């Protein structure tokens, strides 16, 4: 066979299967970094996609009391909802302030009568008439009382929304700070329980050695084991409290559920918000002047 025939047969053999009338599927695997997984392209142009959910990786977030105040004020869903409600009240007030002009209506006028007409002698006459008034009819409607009431109502809604935002913000900040203190307390309690358990295990070893020489020391062995079991139960309870405080704090801060909080404070330290050495009258006057929601309620 000549070289030309050999080349012709090789070219026919290398043709894609679609030329021979056979169906084919092209399998494309996306890289692991691109979500979407496996894509199958069919001759009809349709695609069947098999999605692979990426593994959820817990992201560590270091937190402190100052960071909690900032995150709770920024990302809390209730605070965000109250902030949007205040923005809506301000927008409605601005729109109503610009609509102080009277309502004006323009259009064609028409007249239509359908029914009976009573004559002078008491008889009834059926009438069906209609007419269209040519030209443009302009009508204005101005209600000063309604406009004034609307302005006052809008201002009241703005002050009420501000008061609700201040109240919710203060409540969320207080609840987030209290939850953070509970988390630190539970973690510190777990650490102390583990230290006491290690000390009691060392004591148990000494008591077991003593019980091998003296039979009367068996009661000490039982007591040491009971103390260790009690410490383990206390530590498990404190771990549950720490997990509950962590979950609640993640919700209050508006963080993803897979977030792992890493407290920067190892122990609970006293936080002085105000000078408690001041007289009670001065503290009350300060609270009445600048307390949360006081100015808003006065404006309301």
Secondary structure, DSSP 8 states (H G I E B T S, - for coil): --HHHHHHHHHHHTS-GGGGT----EEEE--TTSTT-EEEE-TTS-EEEE--------EEEEE-HHHHHHHHHHH-HHHHHHHHHHHHHHHHHHHHHT--S-EEEEEEEEEEEEEEEE-TTS-EEEEEEEEEEEEEEEEEE--HHHHHHHHHHHHHHHHHHHHHHHHHHHHHHHHHHHHHHHHHHHHHHHHHHHHHHHHHHHHHHHHHHHHHH-GGGHHHHHHHHHHHHHHHHHHHHHHHHHHHHHHHHHHHHT--TTEEEEES-SS------S-TTS-HHHHHHHHHHHSTTHHHHHH-
